[in-house]
Amino acid sequence: MTVETVLALAAVAVAIAALLAVLMAGQKGRADQMARLAQLAEVAERLSGAQTTLAGRMQQAQSDTNQRLDSLSKRLGDGLTEQTTRTGETLKVLHERLAVIDSAQKNITDLSQQMVSLQDILSNKQARGAFGEIQLNDLVSAALPASAFEFQATLSNGKRADCMLKLPNPPGSIVIDSKFPLESYSQLRNAETDADKVLASRAFSAAVITHIKAIAERYIVAGETAESALMFLPSEAVYAELHANFRNVVEEGFRRRVWIVSPTTLMATLNTVRAILRDVHMREQADVIQTEVGKMLEDVGRLDDRVGKLETHFDQAHRDIREIRISTDKVVKRGATIDGLQLGAGEEAPKVLPSSES
């Protein structure tokens, strides 16, 4: 029910009440009744005016309320749209970051599997030996030409070397053997008490010295190889541990002419070997170069003779051209003399004296 309806009902109720009061008063004077009716009419008119004013105000208030509700609804809609857009962008960025995290997680998983595989490889002696040989092959193949080395070379004593560098005498071919004493090194690194460290150090030292003796006995053959050999350790950590804390082992290698090398020091050694091979190759080619230089000097001498002959021909041609120019000049002068003769009637022609031929 609207406000206008309520006001109308109130006005009707007031009119009915006034009418009842008039009827109940039945005996009063006519003048009083007219006065009251006039008052009732005036009240009714005021109520009608108030009703109209109130209806206008209510309509204006409802219009303002509707406008505010529309504005609020629009703001809420715009806010929700903007928030939805931001939420979408945030979710997109979050999705991209999750994709990066998934990729990193996959890489970590793959790396973990590779580490487990590497650990399995290093835990097996044969696989660990193959790992060292492969690393040795890669280093040698990258540093030297194919003619300068041989893998799995068999010596005259029946021993097979991991790699043999073919060098001229001296020093001769040098054998490289790959060794990886991982068990004793791991025990040394994992030792916690002083007693365990002492035992592990002795085991590590004994293992490396055993390898040094084996290499010296198997791969240093008089008249076939150089007087020394190389023991390749495919781990910089093991090499550093030896030179830092096991000087006696390194000195034992010196005494037996077995030089211990790591991937880094082996690469430096191979670069030196490559320089030696280049120098040897240049010495082998010295005779050929000398012969070719002699032939080249002979060619230069013949060229000089031919240039001299050509120069003689040029001089003769120059003299011939000079003489031709002299004859040409004389012909031109004779022509000019003839052209200057003026023969008239009764005139004698001038005498032209003969000139000597050149």
C-alpha positions as CSV (number, residue, x, y, z in Angstrom):
1,M,0.0,0.0,0.0
2,T,1.4,3.4,-1.0
3,V,1.5,6.6,1.1
4,E,-1.1,8.3,-1.1
5,T,-3.6,5.5,-0.3
6,V,-2.9,5.8,3.4
7,L,-3.5,9.5,3.4
8,A,-6.7,9.2,1.4
9,L,-8.1,6.6,3.9
10,A,-7.1,8.9,6.8
11,A,-9.0,11.8,5.2
12,V,-12.1,9.6,4.7
13,A,-12.0,8.4,8.3
14,V,-11.8,12.0,9.5
15,A,-14.7,13.0,7.3
16,I,-16.9,10.0,8.6
17,A,-16.0,10.9,12.2
18,A,-17.0,14.5,11.6
19,L,-20.3,13.4,10.0
20,L,-21.1,11.1,12.9
21,A,-20.4,13.9,15.3
22,V,-22.7,16.2,13.3
23,L,-25.5,13.6,13.3
24,M,-25.1,12.9,17.0
25,A,-25.4,16.6,17.8
26,G,-28.7,16.6,15.9
27,Q,-30.3,19.3,18.1
28,K,-27.7,22.0,17.7
29,G,-28.2,25.0,15.7
30,R,-27.9,25.3,11.9
31,A,-25.3,27.9,12.2
32,D,-23.0,25.7,14.3
33,Q,-23.4,22.9,11.7
34,M,-22.4,25.1,8.9
35,A,-19.4,26.4,10.8
36,R,-18.2,22.9,11.5
37,L,-18.8,21.9,7.9
38,A,-16.7,24.8,6.8
39,Q,-14.0,23.8,9.2
40,L,-14.2,20.2,8.0
41,A,-13.9,21.4,4.4
42,E,-10.9,23.5,5.3
43,V,-9.2,20.6,7.1
44,A,-10.0,18.4,4.1
45,E,-8.5,20.9,1.8
46,R,-5.3,21.2,4.0
47,L,-5.1,17.4,4.1
48,S,-5.4,17.3,0.3
49,G,-2.6,19.9,-0.1
50,A,-0.4,18.0,2.4
51,Q,-1.2,14.8,0.6
52,T,-0.1,16.3,-2.7
53,T,3.1,17.8,-1.2
54,L,3.9,14.5,0.5
55,A,3.2,12.6,-2.7
56,G,5.6,14.9,-4.6
57,R,8.3,14.5,-2.0
58,M,7.8,10.7,-1.9
59,Q,8.1,10.6,-5.7
60,Q,11.3,12.7,-5.6
61,A,12.7,10.6,-2.8
62,Q,11.9,7.5,-4.8
63,S,13.5,9.0,-7.9
64,D,16.7,9.9,-5.9
65,T,16.7,6.5,-4.4
66,N,16.5,4.8,-7.8
67,Q,19.3,7.0,-9.2
68,R,21.5,6.2,-6.2
69,L,20.7,2.5,-6.6
70,D,21.5,2.6,-10.3
71,S,24.8,4.5,-9.6
72,L,25.6,2.0,-6.8
73,S,24.8,-0.9,-9.1
74,K,27.0,0.5,-11.8
75,R,29.9,1.0,-9.4
76,L,29.4,-2.5,-8.1
77,G,29.4,-3.8,-11.6
78,D,32.5,-1.9,-12.7
79,G,34.2,-2.9,-9.5
80,L,33.3,-6.6,-10.0
81,T,34.4,-6.4,-13.7
82,E,37.8,-4.8,-12.8
83,Q,38.2,-7.2,-9.9
84,T,37.5,-10.1,-12.3
85,T,40.0,-8.8,-14.8
86,R,42.7,-8.5,-12.1
87,T,41.8,-11.9,-10.8
88,G,42.2,-13.3,-14.3
89,E,45.6,-11.6,-14.8
90,T,46.7,-12.8,-11.4
91,L,45.6,-16.4,-12.1
92,K,47.4,-16.2,-15.5
93,V,50.6,-15.1,-13.8
94,L,50.1,-17.7,-11.2
95,H,49.6,-20.3,-13.8
96,E,52.8,-19.3,-15.6
97,R,54.7,-19.4,-12.3
98,L,53.3,-22.8,-11.6
99,A,54.4,-23.9,-15.0
100,V,57.9,-22.7,-14.3
101,I,57.8,-24.4,-10.9
102,D,56.6,-27.6,-12.6
103,S,59.5,-27.4,-15.1
104,A,62.0,-26.8,-12.4
105,Q,60.6,-29.7,-10.4
106,K,60.9,-31.9,-13.5
107,N,64.5,-30.8,-13.9
108,I,65.2,-31.5,-10.3
109,T,63.6,-34.9,-10.7
110,D,65.6,-35.7,-13.8
111,L,68.8,-34.4,-12.1
112,S,68.0,-36.6,-9.1
113,Q,67.6,-39.6,-11.3
114,Q,70.9,-38.8,-13.1
115,M,72.6,-38.4,-9.8
116,V,71.3,-41.8,-8.7
117,S,72.5,-43.2,-12.0
118,L,75.9,-41.6,-11.6
119,Q,76.1,-43.0,-8.1
120,D,75.2,-46.5,-9.4
121,I,77.9,-46.1,-12.0
122,L,80.5,-45.0,-9.6
123,S,79.6,-47.7,-7.1
124,N,80.5,-50.4,-9.7
125,K,84.3,-50.8,-10.3
126,Q,83.9,-51.8,-14.0
127,A,81.4,-49.0,-14.7
128,R,83.7,-46.6,-12.9
129,G,86.6,-47.7,-15.0
130,A,84.6,-47.2,-18.1
131,F,83.6,-43.7,-16.9
132,G,87.3,-42.8,-16.5
133,E,88.2,-44.2,-19.9
134,I,85.5,-42.3,-21.6
135,Q,86.6,-39.0,-20.0
136,L,90.2,-39.9,-21.0
137,N,89.1,-40.6,-24.6
138,D,87.2,-37.3,-24.9
139,L,90.2,-35.3,-23.6
140,V,92.8,-37.0,-25.8
141,S,90.5,-36.9,-28.9
142,A,89.8,-33.2,-28.5
143,A,93.5,-32.2,-28.0
144,L,95.5,-34.4,-30.5
145,P,95.2,-35.6,-34.1
146,A,94.1,-39.1,-34.6
147,S,97.5,-40.2,-35.8
148,A,99.1,-39.2,-32.5
149,F,97.4,-41.7,-30.1
150,E,95.9,-45.2,-29.9
151,F,93.3,-46.4,-27.5
152,Q,93.5,-49.9,-26.0
153,A,96.9,-50.4,-27.4
154,T,98.6,-53.8,-26.8
155,L,102.2,-53.8,-25.7
156,S,104.8,-56.4,-26.4
157,N,104.4,-57.8,-22.9
158,G,100.8,-58.5,-23.6
159,K,99.4,-55.7,-21.4
160,R,96.7,-53.4,-22.9
161,A,96.9,-49.7,-22.1
162,D,93.9,-47.4,-22.0
163,C,95.7,-44.9,-24.2
164,M,99.2,-44.6,-25.8
165,L,100.5,-41.3,-27.1
166,K,102.7,-41.9,-30.1
167,L,105.7,-39.6,-29.7
168,P,109.1,-39.8,-31.5
169,N,112.3,-40.9,-29.7
170,P,113.1,-39.3,-27.4
171,P,111.1,-39.7,-25.3
172,G,109.1,-42.3,-27.2
173,S,105.5,-43.5,-26.8
174,I,103.8,-42.6,-23.4
175,V,101.1,-44.8,-21.9
176,I,98.1,-43.2,-20.0
177,D,96.2,-45.5,-17.7
178,S,92.9,-44.4,-16.0
179,K,92.5,-45.2,-12.2
180,F,89.7,-44.1,-9.9
181,P,90.2,-45.1,-6.2
182,L,86.8,-43.9,-5.1
183,E,86.1,-46.4,-2.2
184,S,89.2,-45.4,-0.2
185,Y,88.6,-41.7,-1.0
186,S,85.0,-41.9,0.1
187,Q,86.0,-43.6,3.4
188,L,88.6,-40.9,3.9
189,R,86.0,-38.1,3.4
190,N,83.4,-39.8,5.5
191,A,85.7,-40.6,8.5
192,E,84.5,-38.8,11.6
193,T,86.9,-39.9,14.4
194,D,90.7,-39.5,14.3
195,A,91.2,-43.2,14.4
196,D,88.9,-43.7,11.4
197,K,90.8,-40.9,9.5
198,V,94.1,-42.6,10.2
199,L,92.9,-45.9,8.9
200,A,91.2,-44.3,5.9
201,S,94.3,-42.3,5.0
202,R,96.4,-45.5,5.1
203,A,93.9,-47.3,2.9
204,F,93.8,-44.5,0.4
205,S,97.6,-44.1,0.3
206,A,98.0,-47.9,-0.2
207,A,95.4,-48.0,-3.0
208,V,97.1,-45.2,-5.0
209,I,100.6,-46.6,-4.5
210,T,99.3,-50.0,-5.7
211,H,98.1,-48.4,-8.9
212,I,101.4,-46.6,-9.3
213,K,103.4,-49.8,-9.0
214,A,101.1,-51.6,-11.4
215,I,101.4,-48.9,-14.0
216,A,105.2,-48.8,-13.7
217,E,105.5,-52.6,-14.0
218,R,103.0,-53.0,-16.9
219,Y,103.3,-49.9,-19.1
220,I,107.0,-48.8,-18.9
221,V,108.7,-51.1,-21.4
222,A,112.4,-50.5,-22.3
223,G,112.9,-49.9,-25.9
224,E,109.2,-49.7,-26.6
225,T,107.8,-46.9,-24.5
226,A,109.1,-43.8,-22.8
227,E,110.8,-44.1,-19.4
228,S,107.6,-42.7,-17.8
229,A,103.9,-43.2,-17.8
230,L,100.8,-41.2,-16.8
231,M,98.1,-42.2,-14.2
232,F,94.9,-40.4,-15.0
233,L,92.5,-39.5,-12.1
234,P,89.1,-38.5,-13.5
235,S,88.4,-36.4,-10.4
236,E,89.9,-33.1,-9.5
237,A,89.0,-33.7,-5.8
238,V,91.0,-36.9,-5.5
239,Y,94.0,-35.2,-7.3
240,A,93.8,-32.2,-5.0
241,E,93.6,-34.5,-1.9
242,L,96.7,-36.3,-3.0
243,H,98.8,-33.2,-3.6
244,A,97.5,-31.5,-0.4
245,N,97.8,-34.3,2.2
246,F,99.6,-37.3,0.6
247,R,103.0,-36.0,-0.4
248,N,104.6,-39.4,0.1
249,V,102.3,-40.9,-2.6
250,V,103.2,-38.2,-5.1
251,E,106.9,-38.7,-4.3
252,E,106.5,-42.5,-4.9
253,G,105.0,-41.7,-8.3
254,F,108.1,-39.5,-9.0
255,R,110.5,-42.3,-8.0
256,R,108.7,-44.8,-10.3
257,R,108.3,-42.2,-13.1
258,V,104.5,-42.4,-13.0
259,W,103.1,-38.9,-13.2
260,I,99.7,-38.4,-11.7
261,V,97.4,-36.1,-13.7
262,S,93.8,-34.8,-13.4
263,P,91.6,-33.7,-16.3
264,T,93.0,-30.2,-16.0
265,T,96.7,-31.1,-15.8
266,L,96.2,-33.8,-18.5
267,M,94.8,-31.2,-20.9
268,A,97.9,-29.0,-20.3
269,T,100.1,-32.0,-20.9
270,L,98.3,-32.9,-24.1
271,N,98.8,-29.3,-25.3
272,T,102.5,-29.6,-24.7
273,V,102.5,-33.0,-26.6
274,R,100.8,-31.3,-29.5
275,A,103.4,-28.6,-29.7
276,I,106.1,-31.3,-29.6
277,L,104.4,-33.2,-32.5
278,R,104.2,-30.0,-34.5
279,D,107.9,-29.3,-34.0
280,V,108.8,-32.9,-35.0
281,H,106.7,-32.6,-38.1
282,M,108.4,-29.4,-39.0
283,R,111.8,-31.0,-38.6
284,E,110.7,-34.0,-40.7
285,Q,109.7,-31.6,-43.4
286,A,112.9,-29.5,-43.2
287,D,114.7,-31.5,-46.0
288,V,111.7,-31.2,-48.2
289,I,111.5,-27.5,-47.5
290,Q,115.2,-27.1,-48.3
291,T,114.9,-29.0,-51.6
292,E,112.0,-26.9,-52.6
293,V,113.8,-23.7,-51.7
294,G,116.8,-24.7,-53.9
295,K,114.4,-25.4,-56.8
296,M,112.8,-22.1,-56.2
297,L,116.2,-20.3,-56.3
298,E,117.0,-22.1,-59.7
299,D,113.7,-20.9,-61.0
300,V,114.5,-17.3,-59.9
301,G,117.9,-17.5,-61.7
302,R,116.3,-18.6,-64.9
303,L,113.7,-15.9,-64.5
304,D,116.6,-13.4,-64.1
305,D,118.2,-14.6,-67.3
306,R,115.0,-14.3,-69.2
307,V,114.4,-10.8,-67.9
308,G,117.9,-9.9,-69.1
309,K,117.2,-11.2,-72.6
310,L,113.9,-9.3,-72.6
311,E,115.7,-6.2,-71.6
312,T,118.1,-6.6,-74.5
313,H,115.2,-6.9,-76.9
314,F,113.7,-3.8,-75.4
315,D,116.9,-1.9,-75.9
316,Q,117.2,-3.0,-79.6
317,A,113.5,-2.0,-80.2
318,H,114.2,1.4,-78.6
319,R,117.2,2.0,-81.0
320,D,115.1,0.9,-84.0
321,I,112.3,3.3,-83.0
322,R,114.8,6.2,-82.6
323,E,116.2,5.6,-86.1
324,I,112.7,5.4,-87.5
325,R,111.9,8.8,-85.9
326,I,115.0,10.3,-87.5
327,S,114.0,9.1,-90.9
328,T,110.4,10.4,-90.3
329,D,111.7,13.8,-89.4
330,K,113.8,14.0,-92.6
331,V,110.8,13.0,-94.7
332,V,108.7,15.7,-93.0
333,K,111.4,18.4,-93.6
334,R,111.7,17.4,-97.3
335,G,107.9,17.7,-97.6
336,A,108.0,21.1,-96.1
337,T,110.7,22.3,-98.5
338,I,108.7,21.1,-101.5
339,D,105.6,22.7,-100.2
340,G,107.4,26.1,-99.9
341,L,108.5,26.2,-103.6
342,Q,106.9,29.0,-105.6
343,L,107.3,28.4,-109.4
344,G,106.4,31.4,-111.6
345,A,106.8,32.3,-115.3
346,G,110.4,32.8,-116.4
347,E,111.6,31.9,-112.9
348,E,114.1,29.3,-112.4
349,A,113.4,26.7,-109.9
350,P,115.7,26.9,-106.9
351,K,118.3,24.3,-106.7
352,V,117.8,21.6,-104.1
353,L,121.0,20.3,-102.8
354,P,121.0,16.6,-102.3
355,S,121.3,15.4,-98.7
356,S,123.2,12.4,-97.5
357,E,121.2,9.3,-96.7
358,S,121.1,8.3,-93.1
